Every structure is written in C-alpha cells, then in structure tokens.
Amino acid sequence: MLKTFRIVAFLEGVSYLLLMGASIYKRMPEGNDEFVKLLGMPHGLLFVAYIALAILLKSTFKWNSKTFAIILLGSLIPFGTFYVDKKYLKPLA
C-alpha cells in the first residue's frame, strides 16, 4: 500500500503542477481553457486518492497529528507531495 501511495503522491504532484501551468496559459492572450478542462478531473481524482490513502496509512505507520497534518498539507502546496515523499515516505520503503 505504501508503494501505491508513493505513486499516487508523485502523480498528484505532477498533475498539480501541470494544472497550474494550464491555468497560467489559460489567462494568456493566446491561451484557452482546453488544458484546464483536460487536466482538472484527473488531478481531482488523484487528490482524493492521495487523501484517502493518507487516511488509511495513518494508523499503519502510527503518524502523529503533526506528521499527518504535514502529509495532508503536502497535497495543497506546489511541490509538497515531492517533499512528503522524500521526508516521510521514502524512509519507510
């Protein structure tokens, strides 16, 4: 399950960065919103999967409240999931 969480964390981080890039492109004079529409749903599904897996793994790895909060906040901050993987998930693998 940890391997699955690490993969989802990576994909969620990449999809977040791509969605941010698409949002910036959308606001440019020559931009359109097709990329935002294309990337929005996959990012949303990965975000929900990230949160659900974090909740499921909390008791398995006995994360305290602070660690769990950092892991959850990692999904809201750009590059956050990469930090979470390096600092909290990779040492467990």
N, C-alpha and C positions, 0 to 999 in steps of 0.2 A: 504494500500500500504506500510506503514511503517513496518508492521509485515512481509510482503513478503521480503522487503529489508533487514531486520534483519536476516531472514532465509538464504537468498542468501549470505549475508555477512559472516555468520557463515560457510556455506558450501564452499564458496570460500576460506576462511582462512584454513579450514581443507584440502581442495584439494591441496592448495598451499604447505602446509607442507608435505603432502603425496607425492606430485610430487618432492619436494626437496629431501626427503628420498629416493625415487626411483632413482633419478639422482645420488645420492651418491652410492647407491647399484650397479647401472649400472657400475660404474667405479672400483668396487672391482674385484679382480681376479676371483672370482666365480660368479660374477654378470652377468646379462643380461638386455636387454632393454625392456623386455616384460611389466614390470610395468610402465615404462615411456610411452610406446605406449598406455597402458590401461587407464592411468590417464590423459594423455595430452588433449584429446578432452573434457572430462567433465570439467576439470579446465578452459580451454579456453572459453567454453560456460558460465560457472559461472562468469568468469572475465568480459565478455561482458555484461552479465545481471547486474552485480554489477555496472558497469559504466553507463549503460543505466538507471537503476533505480535511481542512484545518480543524474543524469542529470534531470530526471523527478521530483524528490523530491526537487530539489534546490529551485525552486520558491515557492513550497507549504510551506516549513519551513523557507523561507527567509534567507538562509545561505549566509553569506557574502563571498567574494572571498577567504579570508584566510581559513575559515572553509571548504568551498567547496574543496579547494586545499588539505587540510589535509585529507578529506574524500576520495578524489581520490587517493592520495598517499598511503593511508592505504591499497589499493589493491596491491601495489608493494613491500611492506615491509613485511617480515615474522612477523606474529602475529599482523600486522597492522589492519586488519579488526576486530580483537577482541578488540583492543584499541578504534577504531572508534565506535564500538557498545557500549562499556561501557561509553565512554566520551560524545558522541554526539547523539546516537540513543536511548539508554535506558531511558535517562531523558525525551524524547519526548513521550514515550509509556504510 
